[in-house]
Amino acid sequence: MGRINGTVLMILLLPCFKVMARGDTAVNLLKQNIIPGNYTNFYIDNLNNIYLINSDNQVKKLDDKYDSAGVFNDVRRYGDIYSVDVSNPLKIIVYYKDFSTILVLDRFFNTLNTIDLRKYGILQAKAVAQSYDNNYWLFDELDSKIKKLDDNGNVLLESSDFRILFSEQYDPSRIIDNDGMLYLYDIKNGWLIFDYYGGLKQRVQVTGWKNVQVSDKHLFGHDDQYLYFSDPGALSIQQLKPNINLASVIKMQKLANKFFVLTKEGLFIYTL
């Protein structure tokens, strides 16, 4: 048990389910467009805006017609961009891991807030995400805890120490807030699914996934051969063999029936 502002936090240790595959299915992705260029990362928001990041840490925003909609050039102050959260396109979260700093931007890339996590005793956090109520989730690697912070850096909630809860050493690379649940993914140990109060609801033992996503409580990811879609409630997984070379993919993101695939040639847009 742990405590959140005086309230006892119960975390139930549930069985670790290993998802069973349904078998291979071939899938043909149809190329619709390409945005050429040398990019290191990209993100898509729910308005179909694309945020492209180049090797100089410049962020270029394109609208749903692939026209330029803004550029973020404040690239030198905090080092390399580690991750960006555009789940709320009106409040963009840019995380600089080397400086443990969260930069909050509006849709025009104006700075709304800067949160230096080191001031609040958080020196090492890999996974950072915006919460459903416009606060911030992160996984504190040194404390081995999920923490929820507000705009002033106050800790609103924290979980119990993972080193006490689990025999495995969890090192999640992603935190995703989606549809009333909180999802953490560790490439070596799989998914942990929590409610918003820190109660563990499910462990899903699928490992080795890249570019993981959650949509409507369904899990998505891929490796160098297959696309994976998992329904944790049904304990099943759909394994798809696409007609593109997944080993050459720098990043992939799925949005509805579109697949955005970043390679060294640029960003390709496919439909299913």
Order of alpha helices (4+ residues) and beta strands (2+ residues): beta-beta-beta-beta-beta-beta-beta-beta-beta-beta-beta-beta-beta-beta-beta-beta-beta-alpha-beta-beta-beta-beta-beta-beta-beta-beta-beta-beta-beta
